Amino acid sequence: MPYYDTLYQGSPFNNNKSAVFIPEIWSTDLIRRRDEKLVMRPCVSMVDFKGRKGDTIYIPYVSDMAVNNKVSGIPVQYQSFSERRWTMVVNRYKEVSFAIDNLTEIQSQNDLRSIYTERSAWALSRDIEYSLLAERATINGYNSGSNVITSGSPFDYTDFLAACERLELDNVPRESLKLLISVKQHKSLLVQDVIINSDYNISSMSSSGMVGKLYGVPVYVTNSITTNNPTGYYNGDKSQAVASPTPGMSGSLYYPTQNPTLRDGTTVAPSSLTAGYDTAMLVHPDWGKLAMVKSPSVDADWSTDFQEWHIVQTQIYDCMVYRPDHAVLINTSE
């Protein structure tokens, strides 16, 4: 049977010896470098899950218990609830693929192999981050009155304090909060004397994207957060890709695909982020769940007809808002 129809006659030769060790080497580097670039990982809770594409994750909601007075001679009051559960279908199957002529020779040149591994890891980590940032639209749709702070000015520490207050009023543990901001918002933060002088502990940029602490809350900077723009995102190289809305905006390649059901039975639908703002997030990791069913792996196939390696890298995961009251969006004009 023809392989690739008219492009090939017969089946290609598979170099089994090379196919054994090359994918293993690439996969190890790919996972390591992807994790180094995944800034949002500390800002979301991971689901310990092993399954396959299309599987459903169930997490039951547990109701709060009432405390009743015990009256002498009268039986205690047993409590029961009709509990609901949070569900997420793991359905994102992503790939980065390319073909390289004479990869056997390239494999011996560590610098060139590192370049391709680096770019692949960057693309796969960005894919996960964009999917998570898309969930800002769900937070926006949850309660834009109390979980969204909008300022017509650049990012200010008072916006951060207002966001902290709103989470504290919802009894969200402060010790686990993370602040995720754009590069522009970080610049606005650094020009404020009150921050530089005493309240912001600045450190060098770590591999995780953490740049310091603001009133004890870790601050993460990512260039995955950009100004919301209907034509601000490019899937791939900007010189070749078609412009589309940035993550979290209606019509974007990255927009929530599942609507969470809360413990009270209501379903939260996403609401598009507003153009012109940089939308930061102050979150407790329980605001969202990320399930990695298949970490990045590499399949390599040698074509005798074309004398090239075909490299296919895939990952399977999904993410969704879990507790929308554990996140506050901060819209600023930078």
C-alpha positions, 0 to 999 in steps of 0.5 A: 500500500503506498505511503503518503499516496503519490509521494512514496512508492511502497513503505519507507525504511525504518532505521530501528537502531536509531529510532530506539535511542534518538526519541529517548534522548529527545524526549528527555531533553524536551520534557526538561526544557518544557518544564523549565519554561512553564511559568504557570506551573506553580500557579495551578494545581496538578491532577494526579491522573493516568489515563488516555485521551477522552477520559473524564476526571471527577472530583467531588465537592464536599459540603461544609458541615453545620455546628449545632447545639447539643441539647441534653436528652435530645438526639444529635442532628445527623447531616446529609447532603446531595453532593455534586462533582466537578468534571473535566474531559481530557481532550487536548491532543497537541503536536509539533512536527518537522522533518530534517535532512540527514538527522543522523549527522545532525544528532552528533552536533549537540548545538544544533540538536539543542536548538530544535529541542529548545524551540519544540519545548518552547512551543509545547510549554506555550501551548499549555500556558495559553490554554491556562491563560484562556481560562481567564475568560471563565473567571471573567464570566464567573463574577466580573463584579467582584473577581475582576478589577479594572484600572484605566492606569498602569499596574499599581500596587494598590490594584494588587492590594484590592485583589488580595482583599477580595480573596481574603473576604472569600477565605482564600489562604493568603500563604499560597497566593501567586501573582502572575503579571505581564512584562509591561505590568512588571515594568510599571511595578518597578517604577513605583518608589513605595515598592522598590524602597521597602515592600517588593523583594527583588531577585533575579529572574529564575527559570520558573519566571519568579522575579520576587515577592510583593508583600510576601506573595511570589510574583511571576512574570510571563510574556505569555500575557500580552495586551488583549488584542483581536489580532495579537496572537500568532500560532508559530512564526509571526512572518508566516502565521495568521493573526488571531485573538489573544488567549482568553478573547472570543474567537481565539485559538485558546478559549475555554472548551469546557464550562465548570459546574460549581458546588451549587449546581450552576455552570460558569460560561466564559466571557471574552476578555476586553481588548486593550488591557493587560490581564494579570491574575492573583490566584490560589493554585486551586483556581484551576486544574491541569491534568497531563495524561501524556508528557511530551514524547518523540517519535522519529522515522527515517525516510529512505526516499527523502533521506530525512528524519520525520520528527513528531512530538505530542502531548495530551492534557487538559485544564479547566477552572476548578474554584473560580472564587480563588482567582482575581483578574487585574485589568490594567492599561499599560 
